[in-house]
Amino acid sequence: MTRDKPIVIRVNQDEYEKINRYAKSKDLSVVQIIRDYIKGLPKNPDRADATRFICWSATPLPLTFI
């Protein structure tokens, strides 16, 4: 598939440094990080919202530390 649609965003200095540090730690480019994030988005946002609601409305399990 041809990539011919640009996306331009403005970030502040902290956001810029954060995404660059993260990309560097994963040995990836910032573009690869953003593309991977987009690929992970649900194809059907309405269904994803319902799933998120179910997960967040569930009773949390107690944590046990050993």
C-alpha positions as CSV (number, residue, x, y, z in Angstrom):
1,M,0.0,0.0,0.0
2,T,1.3,3.4,-1.0
3,R,2.0,5.8,1.8
4,D,0.9,9.1,0.4
5,K,-1.1,10.8,3.2
6,P,1.0,13.0,5.5
7,I,0.2,13.6,9.2
8,V,1.8,16.7,10.8
9,I,1.6,17.2,14.6
10,R,3.2,19.8,16.8
11,V,4.7,18.7,20.2
12,N,6.4,20.6,23.0
13,Q,10.0,20.0,23.9
14,D,9.2,17.4,26.6
15,E,7.0,15.4,24.2
16,Y,9.7,15.6,21.5
17,E,12.4,14.4,23.8
18,K,10.2,11.6,25.3
19,I,9.3,10.1,21.9
20,N,12.9,10.4,20.7
21,R,14.3,8.7,23.8
22,Y,11.7,5.9,23.5
23,A,12.4,5.4,19.8
24,K,16.2,5.3,20.5
25,S,15.7,2.8,23.3
26,K,13.9,0.5,20.9
27,D,16.4,1.1,18.1
28,L,13.5,2.4,15.9
29,S,12.7,5.7,14.3
30,V,10.0,8.0,15.6
31,V,8.0,7.3,12.4
32,Q,8.2,3.5,13.1
33,I,6.9,4.1,16.6
34,I,3.9,6.1,15.4
35,R,3.2,3.7,12.5
36,D,3.2,0.7,15.0
37,Y,0.9,2.6,17.3
38,I,-1.5,3.3,14.4
39,K,-1.4,-0.4,13.3
40,G,-2.4,-1.3,16.8
41,L,-5.6,0.8,16.8
42,P,-8.8,-1.2,16.6
43,K,-10.5,-1.4,13.2
44,N,-13.8,-0.9,14.8
45,P,-13.6,1.9,17.3
46,D,-17.1,1.4,18.6
47,R,-16.4,-2.2,19.6
48,A,-13.1,-1.2,21.2
49,D,-14.9,1.4,23.3
50,A,-17.3,-1.3,24.6
51,T,-14.4,-3.6,25.4
52,R,-12.6,-0.8,27.2
53,F,-15.7,-0.1,29.2
54,I,-16.1,-3.7,30.2
55,C,-12.4,-3.9,31.3
56,W,-12.5,-0.7,33.3
57,S,-15.8,-1.5,35.0
58,A,-14.6,-4.8,36.2
59,T,-13.8,-5.2,39.9
60,P,-10.0,-5.0,40.3
61,L,-8.2,-8.1,41.7
62,P,-6.2,-7.7,44.8
63,L,-2.4,-7.7,44.4
64,T,-0.2,-10.0,46.5
65,F,3.5,-9.3,46.7
66,I,5.8,-12.1,47.7
